[in-house]
């Protein structure tokens, strides 16, 4: 029966793909609609709300009949966030549910006018005094709206000159852009050569299992959000179209056009005006990024194709013998019994040996992560299947459960819109963890991926406009579940398709909290707006090529803009055979991804980092620095969780007024303080890097510094074992002692690196907790935040600390060493002396040993032999001149 079913599915898949009409390609040049006229404008006296009715000018049959009357609503939800919502005035339509992205629900305009104490006032202009955003409505020749910036008069978004089209299964709206000033970033998920959008880009949003090695195709997630940085001032704003339906977004430099196959037009505008402010405002709305456990910032190893538990154990041993730090070991679907979720292979991964392996990892201070796919094998002897059938939680199609095909064969997919499915999934995770205590979960194939394509059942499977799925306008049913499938609550897959991975991540995240009482780690392939609230992400199935090495930077930086700061690419490449040189350069770069994991597929040769001597050398060097920098990465996680700021950032985040940074794809910042300039070309031993204004010090060679009065390009040496990583002058980094690994105990050893700027000053901070407490930075007893300042004054350079919240730190968390970079050689005379002033007690004493090195323009001093608790307010003074 199974082979017959597969044959039938294959036949119908071929039939539907080859005979599907390409109506959209025939009609692309025909205007889809004639627009609307503005009527009945009502504005709340407060200025916060404005509504209007829009009446169709005349009908057009392209892509179906027009909606006759639209309701327009504009609301200033905060001083920096403006919502513009356009929908059918006569009946409700699908829109992203409020429980997925919580937001305000506004009454219709007539009700609003009554609540305002009258009939309201007619107006085509709307704003509030405290906002920098201004909304203007246009009437001629058709309805339009414009969002501008009050402080500068800059038009941020305008539909003037473009007709709004609103049909049941096709919406279209365009905004003109100043092509000489607008710089757009975002609209994903796609693998792209460049971070900044390029005129001619068509970005399709329809979650699909397409390998990320494919450039410019729709991939696993949908994020209809972009940030626009306007030259030359660098003022930034954000634009989100909150819509979960499939769409094409066309960018041509002078305009951006959305072609959407359902839902409503629900725009959110974020005023900025800095990139950092935009991210704060955006994630305030869609959800702050989930805090990640401390251990997840360390190095991870995985492979699809480890044949048995002995091979996995051998990999852990191999890393240990090579002296390469490895904190997290993963297993792909190989560990499962017949690729069935919540099982282990009794032959190759017997449970007793798996438990012993995980127990040993935990004793070593290491962690274990396992994969789950959403498809549940249709197998009467499979307990998870039986429980799922009893609970009635599977996706329906044509009146019964929809049978797809993935790794286990025929499967049913849990319908995560069904509350019973959330309970089912949570119970299965809890039962599984009792059997095998995994530390985190990796959820894959959740686009939903399907190995077959089902035939069309109704118009939802073959809508009048074909989005550019897979770059060739493939039917939206291609290798996924049918768009006509039905979810709990009478929801269609057509509308909710892009939300599946979001819901699975949320439910998995909540299940791990419930089961462990700790901060969860979830890695999801499929994402949507707001997914960062629950999950980390990796960029999917890349290839072991130099091109994919370079593509990883725009991909990772884009996800920071989407509010998912914990992101990385498979180090050394997933598809195909890597080479020694490529793997060496990739671990040099990948050591600084927020999420750093080596992963490859089962048909490729092994690429564990200890397999080549030169790769081992680079891994020990760059991962050694990564592990020292863990307190810095973790503090950036705290900042991301509180404000949405990415961990890995484009250069324009810190230098928005420098247009030279807008087009940089080959470098990135970690926080504000670290500049990473990797080798991305085969055979190269130098890098042409852009050095922004300021002082920059080489983290691998403290005596090597660059000073730029304005941004400039420089050629940096990059021998085979070297990546250029520079710390920005003005930064203070708190680093942990080299070689330290989790688990985090109360006893920790730190060193502080002070990189002075041109004014002889620097600032920094460190956030500390136990690395796994569920809430990050909430209960005062669970965390500490310590701020540092430094400046040169006369013949002294000082370091001051202030404990903002100090209830977590103990006397055993000590600073052993302080390094000052950027000292002018002519300042140092005589023998440097260090004084320590304990602020609270007022005690002052000479401490430590001082060494000074001068080379070229700058020198650096090292203070060692300290044993100063980090949780005390202190003043450290280094006398550098007689």
N, C-alpha and C positions, 0 to 999 in steps of 0.2 A: 504493500500500500504506500509506503513512504516513497519508493522510487517512482510510482505512478504519479503521486502528488507532486513530486519535484518536476516530473516531466511536464505535467499540465501547467504548473506555475511558470516553467521556463517558456513553454509555448505561448501562453497568454502574455508573458512579459515581453517577448519578442513582438507579438502582435500589437500590443499597446504602444510600444516605443516606435515601431516603424510606420504605423498607420496614423499616429496622432497628427491632427492638422496643425500646421504652423501659421495660424491666422495672424498672430502678432507680427510675424516677419513681413506679411503682405500689407499690413495696415500701419506700420510704424510711421510713415510719412503723412498719414491722414490725421488731421486734428481730431482728438478724441471727444472734445466737448467745446461748447461755446461760452461757458462761464455763467456767472450769476450777477444779479443786480442787488444792491444793498437796499434794505427796507427795514423800517421799525427798529431804530436803534434806541436802546435803553441803557443808561449809565447810572450806577449807584452814586449818590452824592459824595461818598467817601473817596471815589476815584478808584477803588480796588476792583470793581466789577463792571463789565460792560457786556451786553448781549445784543444780538441783532438777528433779524431774519434775512435770508438770502433767497431770492427767487430766480429760478432757471430762466435764462434768456430764450433759448429754444432747444429742442431735443436733437440729439445725435444718436445714431444707432451703433456707432463704433464701440465695441466691447460691451454692448448691452444698453438698456434704457437708462436714462438719467434719473437721479433722485430730484424731485421737483422743488422741494423747499428744504433749506438747510438752516440749522441753528448755529450761530456763531457765538462763542463765549470767550472773553478774555478776562483773566483774573491775575492780579498781583498777589501771589501767595506769600511772598516775602519781599523784602526790599530789593533782593537781587534775583528773584525768580518770577518770570512771567509765563503764564500758561495761555495758549491759544488753542481752543477746541472747536472743531467743525464736524457736525454730524447731521444725520437725518432728523428733521424737526418733527416728524410724524410718528416714527416708531423707533424703538431702541435697536441698536446694532451691537455686534461684538466689539468689545474693547478689553484690554488687559485688565483682569480682575483686580479689585482694590486690595485683596489679601495677598497678591503677588507684589505689587508696588503700591503701598499705602499712599493715598492722596485724598485731597478734599473733594467732596461731592457738592456741586453747586446747584441751586434751584434754577428753574427756567426763568427767563427774563421777566415775565409778567409777575410771577411770585416775588421775584427780587425787588421789583418796583414797589409792590405793596408793602413789603417789609421795610423799605426805605422811607415809608411814610407818604407816599404819593405815587404818581404815575411814572416817576423817573424823569430823566432829562435826555433829550436827544443830543448826541455828540459823536463826532468822528475822531476825537482825540482822547486819549486816556493815559493817565500816569498817576503816580503818587509822589509827593514832594521828596520823600526819602529814597526814592529809587532813581538809578541812573538810566533806566530803561523807559522808553516812551513808545506807545502804540498809536499809530495813525491809520484810520480807515480811508480807503479811496473808493470813489464811485464811478469814475469814467475811464475807459469806456465800459469796463466791467468792475465788479467788486475786487478789491485788493486790500491787503494790509501790509504795514511797514513797521518794523521794530528798529528803533534807532537809539543812539547813546546820547543822553541829555548833555553830558559834560563836553562832548566834542562835536555833536551833530552828525557823527558817523552813522550811516545806514548799515545796520547789521544783517537784516533780512527783509526782503521786499518782494511781494508777488506782483507788483505793478508791471503791466505789460505781458502778463501770463494769465491765462484763464484757469480757474479752478475747475477740475473735473471730478464729479462725484457720482459713481454708479454703484450698483450692488457689489460687483466683483472687480471694480477697477476705480482707483482714485489717482488723481495726478495733481501735483502742485509744484511750482517752481519758484525759485528766488534768484534774482540777479545778484551778482557779486562784483566787486571792483577787482578785476583780474590783475591789476598792477600792485595791489596791496593785500589781498586776501591770501592767507596760507592755511589750508585746511588739513586737519589730521583726524583720523578715526574712520568711521563707517566700516565695520568689519563683521565677520572674521574673514580675512584673506591673507594669503602670502603675497607680499609685494616687494618689489625691488627698492622702493623708496618709502620713507615714512610719510612724507608730505604727499597729498593727493596730486595727481598729474592730470592736466586737461586731456580728455578722451577716456578717462576711467569710467567703466560701468561696474558698479559694485552690487552684486546680487546677494540678498539676504534670504536664505532658505537653508536651514541646517541640514548638512549632508555629510556622509562618510566619503569624502574625497581626500586623497592623501595631500598633506600640506606641502609636499614637494611640488605640487601643481601651482603655478603662479597665476594670480588674478582670477581664480575660481572661488565660488562660494564654498566655505568650509564648514566647520562644526558648530559655529555660534553665530548669533545675530545681535548686532549692536548698532542700531541706527542713531548714533551719536557722533558729533564731530566738534572739535575745537577749532576756532578760527583765530589766528594770531595776525593782527594787522600791522603791516610795515608802514612807516619805519619806527613808530613809537613802541610797538610790541603789546598794545592793548589786546586782551584776549576775551572771547566770549564762547559759550557753548550752546549747541542746539541739539535737542533730543526730539525725535519723532517716536512717541511711545505707541508702538503698533507691533503686534506679534505676527502679522500676516507676511507672506512672501512679498518681496519687493525688489525692484531694480532702482538703484540710485545712480544717476548720471551726472558726472561733473565735467564741465567743459571750460573751466577757468572763469568765464563770465557769468555762469549760472550753475545752479544745482537743481536737479529735477528728481522728484520721488514718484515712482510708478508702482502703486501698491494694489494688491489683488484682494483687498477686503478691509474690514474694520472701520476705523475712523481716522481723521486727522487730528492728532493730539500732540501739539508741540509744546516744548518747554524751553525757555530761553534763560541762560545763566549769564549774569552781567559781568563776572570777573571783577576787576579788569586784568588781573594777572593770571597766568596759567595755574598757579597754585590755588588762587581764589576760585577759579572755575571748578577745579577738582573738589574743593571743599563744598561748594554749592551743589555740584552734581551728585556727589555721594551722600550729602545731607538728604537729598530727595530719594535716590534709588536704593540707598542702604550703604552704611559704612562697611569697608572691607572687614571680613572676619579675621580676628587675630589668629596667627599660626603659632603652633608650639615651637619652642626654641630649637628642638632637635630637627625640625623640618628645614632649617636653614643650613644644615650640615650636608655632607655629600651622600648621595643615594646611588645604588647600583641595581640594574634590572636587565633582563633579557627575555624575549619571547623565544623559548626554545631550550631552556634548561631541562635536561631530560629526566632528572631525578633529584632527590634531596641531597644525595652525596655530591652531585655536581654543584649545587647551591652552596653547600658547606665548604667545598673546595674553593669557591670564589671568595668567600669571607676569609678563609685562611690565606689565599693568595694576596689579598690586600694587606693583611696583617704582616706577612713575611716581607712584603715590599716596603713597608713603612708608609703606605699611603692611607690617609685617614678615610674610614668608611663608617658611617653612622647608621645608615638605613639600608637594609636589604629587602628587595621586592621579589615577588613571583608573579608572572603573568598567568594566563589561563592554563599553563602546563600543570599546575598543582591540582587542578580539579579532576574529579571523576567524570570522564566523558564530557568535559567542559560545562558541567552543571554547577550553577551557583551554590554556595554554602556546603560544598562537598570537598573531599580530598581524595586523590587517586590512591587506592589501597595498595597498589603494586609499587609505583614509582615514588609516591609521597605518602607512605603509611603514616597514619595519625600519630602513633607513638613516637616515631622519629621526627615528625614535624613539631610536635609539642616540645620534645627535647631540644630541637634546634632553636625554637623561639625562646625557650627558657634560657639557653646558653647566650643568645643574643642579649637578652635582658640583663644577665649577670655581667656581660661585658660592657654594659652601658649603651647597647645598640638597640635598634628598633626594627620592626617588621611590618611591611605593608603588603596587602593582597588585593587582587583585582576582582571586580564584580561586573557582569554585564546584565542588562535589564531582562533579556529573554529567559523565560523559565521553560525548561524542556518539557514537552508534552509526553509524559511518561508516568503511567499509573503507579509504578513502584517508587517514584521519586516523591519524597515527603513534602518538599516545598511546593511541588505542583499540586498535590492533593489538598494541601492546606489553602492554596490559592484558589482552587476550584470551589472549595467549601465556602470560602469567603466571598466568592463572586467578584473578584477584583481585576479581571483581565479586560483588555481593550476589546470592543465589539465592532463587528463589520457585517453588514447585510443580515443582521438579526442574531448573530452568534459570535463566539470568540474568534478574533482574527488570528489565523495561523501564519506566522512568518518563519523564516529560516535564517538561523545564524550558526554559531559554532557548534552547539549541541545537536543541530538538526532542526526539526520542527519545534517551534516555541510559541508560547503566548506571552504577551507583554503586559506587565502590571499597568493599570491605569492610575497614575499617581494623582489625578484629580479626584479620585474616589477616596474618601477618608479611610475606608476600610483597607485600601491598598497601602496607605501610610502605616497603619497598624501592622499589617502583614509584613511589610519590609522591615520595620523596626524589630518585630519579634524574630524574624529570620536572622537579622544581624546579631541580636542578643544571643540567640541559640548558637550561632556560628562562633561567636567570641568565647562562649563557655567551652566550646570544643577546641578552639585555636585562638589564643588571645592576641589578635592582630592589634597593632598600634594605630593604624590608619587604613582608610579604604580608598581604592582607586576605581572610579566608575567610568566605564568606557562604553563605546558603541551606542550612546544614548541620544543620537540625533532624531529619530531612532534609525539605526543601521539595520538593513535587511538584505539578505543575499538574493532576494527575488523581487520582481516588480509585478504587482497585481494589476489585472485589467481594470479599465475605468468602469465605475458603477453609475455615476451621475455627473452633473456639470462641475461639481467640486473637484473631481479627478481630472477634469480637462477644461479649466476656466478659459474664457475668451482671450485673455492676454497671457501669453507664455512668458514668464520671467526667464532670464537668461541662465537657467539652472545648468550647472556644469559647463558653462561657457558655450553651449550649443542649443540652448532652449529645450533641454530635455523635459519630459513631463515631470510634474512635481511628485508623482508617485514612484519615480525611478529609484529602485533599491532602498525604499523606505516603506512605512505602512501607508495604506491608501488614505488620501485626503478625505474620503467619504467615511472613514472609520469614526465611530462614536465613542465619546468619553462620558463619564459620569456627569450628570446635570444637563444632558442633551447637548454637549459641546462637540463640535466637529474637529477632527484632526486638521482640517483645512485652516481653522482659526488658531488652534493651540499648538500646532506642530513645533514651533520654535521654542516652546515653553517646557518641553518634556525634560530635557537635561537640567534645567533650572529646578524643577520640582523634585527630581530624583536627588539632586545635590542637597536641597533643603531638608528633605526627609532623612537622608543619610547623615547629614550633619547633626540633626536633632536626635537621631537614634544613637549616635556615638556619645553625645553628651549624656543622654539618659542612661546609657549602659556603663559608662566609665566615670562619670562625674568630672571629667577633665576636658580641657580644650581639645576639640576634635581636629583631625587632619583629613580632609577630603580633597581628592584630585579628580576633576571632572573634565572630560573632553568637550562635551557640549555645554554651551553657556548662553545666557541672554542678559539683557539689561538687569543689573542688580545681583547677578550670580556671585559677585565678589563677597556678598554678605555671608556666603555659605561655603565657598570652595576656592581652592587654588586651581590653576590650569597649566597645561603644557601645550605646546604648539602643534602637537599631533605627529602624524607620520611623515617626517621630513626624510631627506635622503643624505647619504654620506658623500656629499659633493661640496666643493668650495663655494658654489653659488648658495647652497642651503645654509652654510656657515654664515654667509653675509646676510641672507634673508632673516636669520634669527633675530637680528637686532631690531629692524622695524616691527617685526611681529611682537616681540616682548614689550617694546615701548608702546605699541598700540594698546595692548591689554592693560598697561598702567593707566592709560586714558579712559579705559572702559570701567575703571574701578576694581580691577583684579590685579593687585600689586604682586601677589605671589605667583610668578609665572616663569617658565623656563622652556628651553628647547632640548630635545634629546641630544645629549653630548656625543660627538663623534658620528652622529647620523643614525637614523633608524633603518632605512631601506638601503640595501647594497653593502658592498665591502668597503670599509674605510681603509685609509692608508696610515702608515706611521706618522707621516708629516701632518696630514689632515687631523688625525686624532690628537696629536701634540698641540697643534694650534687651537683645536676646539676645546680641549680641557683648559688651556690658558684663558680663553674667553669664558667658557662655561663656569669656571670657578667663581665668576662674578655675577652670573645670573641670580636673581632672587631665589629661584628653585633650581638646584643643580643636580641633575640625574643623568647618568650614562645608561642608554637603553638602545637595543637593537632588535632586529627581527630574526626569525628562526632560520632563514635561508642565507643569512650573511655569516661571514667568519666572525669569530669572537673579537671583542674590542675592549675587554677589561683593561684598565689602565696599566696593569703590571705586566702586560704581554710584550711591551717594547721598553728597552732601557731608556731611550730618550723621552718617551711618554711618561714613564715612571718619574724621571727627574723633573719634568715640568709639573706633573701632578703634585709631587711633594712640595715644590716651590710655591705654586699658585694656590693650592688648597691649604698649604701651611699659612699663607697670608689670609685666606678666606676664614679659616678657623680663628685666627687672631682677631679678625674684624667682626666676629659674630655679635659682640655687644653693640656694635654700630648698626649692623643689619637689623638686629632685634629692636633697637631704639627707633629705627625707621619704620618697622612694623607697627610700633606703638603710634607713631605719627600718622601712618596710613590709616590705622583703625580709628583714630580720633578725627582726622581731617581729610582722609581720602587721598593724600599725596602719594604718588607712586614711589616705589623703592628705586627702580631703575627709571631714569628720566631722560628725555631729550635735552640737549644742551640749552634750548631756548627757555626751558623752565627757569633756569637761573640767570639767563642772559636774554630776556625777551626784547630788549632794546638794541640787540645786535643782530641785524638781518642776516649776517653771515652764518648764524647758527640754525636758521630755519630749514635749510636743506641738507643738514648733516645726517647721514644714515649709518656711518661706519664707526661712530663713537657714541658713548652715552655716559651719563652721570649716575653714580650711586648716591642718593641723597643730594645734598648740595656740595659735598666735600670731596668726592672721589671721581676722577675722570679716567675712563677706561678706553684705551686706544689699541685695539687688537690688530694682529696681522690677519688679513682675510684673503690673501692671494698666495697661490702655490709658489714656492721658491723665494718668496720675499724675505729679506732680512732688515728692511727698513719700513717705516710707516710715515706717510704724509698725514700729519694730524693737525687739527685746528685747535689752537690754544687760546681760549678766551682771555679777556683782560684780567690781569692780576698775577699773583705769584703761584707757581705750581711746583711741588716737590715730589720727586720720584720715591715711591714707597719702598722700592727694593734697594735704593741707593740714596740715602738721606742727603748726601752731599751734592746730588744732581738736581739742580733747580732751574726753572725757566721763569722769566719775568716778562710780561707783555703789557706795554702801556695801552695798547688796544689789541683786539683779537688779531691773530696772525697764524699763518700756516708754517709749520716747521717739519723738518725731516728728522724722525727719531730713529735711533738704532734699535733694532729688534732681533738680536741673535736668536738662534733656534730655540733656546730654552727661556726666552724672555717675552713678556707682554708688558707694555707700558701702562702703569697705573700711577696717577699723580694725585696728591692731596692738595686741595686748594688752600692758599694762604688765607688765614682768618678762621680756620677750622681747628677744633680740638676733638680728637678721636680717643675714646676709651676702648682699649683693646685687652683681650684676655691673654694670659700667658700662653705662649706657643705650645701646642701639644695637648692642651686641655680639651676634654670632650665631655658630653653629657654622661651620666645624669648630673644635673646641677645640684651640688651640695651646698651647704652653708659656707664652706671654705672655698674661696675663689681668689685668684691672684690676677691683678690687672697692671697694665702699663698705660700711661697717658702720653699721647703724641700731640704736641702743641705746634701748629704750623702758623707762624706769624705772617700777617699781611703787610702791605706797604706801610701802613701806619703803626706797625709793631703791635697789633692787637689780634685776638682770636677768641672765639666762643664755641661752646659745644655742650652736649648733655648726654646722659646715659639713663636708660630705663632698665629696671631690674625687677624680676619676680622669679618664681620657681620654674618658669618656662612652660607650665602646663595648667595653671589655675584657669578655670573656665572663663571668667570675666577678666579682661585685661585692663588694669588701671582703674578698678572700681572700688572694691572694699579697701580702705586705707591700710589695713593690716597686711595686705597681699603684695604690696609693691613699693618701690622707691624710685624717685626721679631726682637726679643730681645734676646741677648745672655748673658749668665751669667758665671762667673768664680768665684772660691773660693779657698783659700788655707790658711794653718796655717803658721804663721810667728812669731816666738818668742812667746810672750804671747798673741797673737791676732789671731783671725780667721776672715777673711774678705770675703765679697761678692761684686763683681763688676758686673755692667750691662752695656751693649753697645747696643744702639738702632740702628740696621742696616737699618731698614726702619720704620719710626715712624709716618707716616702721618695719620694712622688710629686711634691711641690711643688718649685718652682725659685725662684731669686731674681727671675725675671721675672714671678712671680705676686704682684702688689703691691696693697696697700691705699692708695688715694689720698685717701679721705675718710671721716670718722667723724661721725655725727650723734647727739646725745644729746637725747632727748625727755623731757619731764616734769620739767624743772628748775623749782623754785619761783623766781618772779621776785625774791623778797626775798633769795635766796641769792647772786645775781649782783651783785657790786660791783667797781668798778675795771675794769681791763682783763684779761680772761681770758688765761691763759698755759698752753701745753701742754708737758709734759715727756715724753720717751720713754725708758724704761728697758729696755735689752736684757738680758734675764734672764741668759743664759748668760755674756755677757762682762762684765756689770755696768756697762756704759757708760750714762751718762745724759746727755741733751741736750735743749735746747729745740728744738721742731720746729713746722712748720705755721703756718697762719693761722687765727684764730678769729673767727667771727661769732656774734652772739647776737641772738635775736629774742624779745621778751616780749609776750604777748598774753593778757589775762585772768589766769587762775589759774596757767597753766603757760607756760614758755618753752622754747625749744630752742636748742642751740648746735651749730654746724657747724665741724668742724676740717678744713681743706682744705690742699692743698699738700704732702701726705705722699707718700712713696714707700717704704713699709715692706713688705718681703717678708712674705707671709701665713704662710709656713712657719717663722717665728721665734717663740719664746716671748718675748712682750713685755709691758710694762706701760706704758700710756699714761695720764698724769695730767693732767686739765684743772683748773687752778686757777681757781675761779669766784668766790672772795671774797678781798678784800684781807686 
